[in-house]
């Protein structure tokens, strides 16, 4: 009891840490919790209103009519297929990329080369999609675009291909460009997880005669498995959330059949037609599906892998 009292009395109130934590809480409340009151818009008829604050009080409730309108919308099937299809395609190809990159980068022993590679791969992440997308469009252009020039020089094609004018190429273009832009940054958290693995495990494996690949397979990968599972669960819950900036920049009238996703469709409807209730209902619908996906994937993960977010 005496030792407990001594420990309690010696504990000091750390104001700087408390202040930093409170800033995070205030930010969370203002930008995440307070806007939740706007969900009421999804259950009212507020399309075309100017004074939204006043309309929250005066406009009548319409129940789930806005949700029904979305489910019955003529574009619902197409945008859902594009959204789910594109995100699943990106998840399968994009999710393993930073893991593999982090594992390979961790094996590099030349510090200067390692830092150079990290810098080069991190840089695209800090470039906006407006700029990066413009570079992608320029490279894929049928008019002296570098991709067409190289393919013609190699004899793989005879005539230039208008990649972004063909809907069949869009998912591949969006996925590859997304991997290039986010590869370095996505590997950061895995490199941090690898750094937390006990070095003694590697030393013991070396003594036992394990080569680099075996150490990676039996020590490094299991050591970061919890991180991989958590990020995978979060990625699954975001299957209805597309990278709006990326899609909107690469999108054009010729590839709409494969590029029109929920986010771009809602943006166009909300801005051009001022259908605020409809677009809010779509947002609530996405959040509900995300919750179900997260709950379901987390339940399966805990059952079969004994790991989960909660």
C-alpha positions, 0 to 999 in steps of 0.5 A: 500500500505504501509503495502504491501511494509513493508511485501515485504521489510521484506521478506528475500531471504532464500538461504538454501531453494533455494539451496535445491530446485535447487538441486532437479531441477538439479536432475530432469533435468539430470535424467528425462528430458535429457534422454527424447532425447533418445526417438528418438531411438524408431524411428530409426534402432539401433539394435545391434549398439555399438556406440549409440551416433554416431548411433543417427546421422547415423542410418536411421529413420524407423518411427513407425516400431519398434512399429508395430514389438512389436504389431505383436510380437508373445509374445505380447498377452501373456506378455500384459495379464500377465502384466495387469492381475498381476497388476490389481490383485495386485492393488485390493489386495495390494492397500487397505492393507496399508490403513487398516493397517494405520487405525488399527495402528492409533487406537493403544494407547500403544505407545511401542507396536505401535512403535514395530509393525511399526519397524517390518513392515517397515524393509522388505521394506529396504531389497532388492528383491534379499534377500527377494525373496530368503527368499520367495523361500526358504519358498515355497520350496517343500524340507522342505520349512516352508509353506509345512511343516506347511500345512502338519502338519495341514493335509491340504496337503499330498505331498509337493507342488512346488509352484513356479513351478506351474504358477497358483500360481505365481500371488498370490505369487507375490501379497502376498510377495509384500504386506508383503514387502511394507505394513509398508512403504506404510502405512507411508503416510496414517499415516501422513495424519491421523496426519493432521486431526483436533483433535477437530473433534474426541473430538466432535464425542466423546461428541456425543457418537460416538464409535471408529469404527464410528469415523474411518468411518466418520472422519478418512476415509473422512480425508484421502480420497484425499490422497487415491484418488491421490495414487490410480490414480498414481497406475492405471497409473502404470498398465503396470509397474511391479516390475521388481526386484520382478518378475525377482527373483521369475521367472523361466522356469516353471512359465513363462506362468504367470510370463513373463511381459513386463519389464522382456521380454524387459530386456531379448530382450534388453540384449540378442539380443541388440534390443535397438530400439525395447525395447525403443519403448516398453518403449515409448508405456508404457509411452503413455498408462500410460498417457492415464490411468492417464488422464482418471482416473483423469477425472473420479475422478474429475467428480464423487469424485470432487478430482484429481491430477490436 
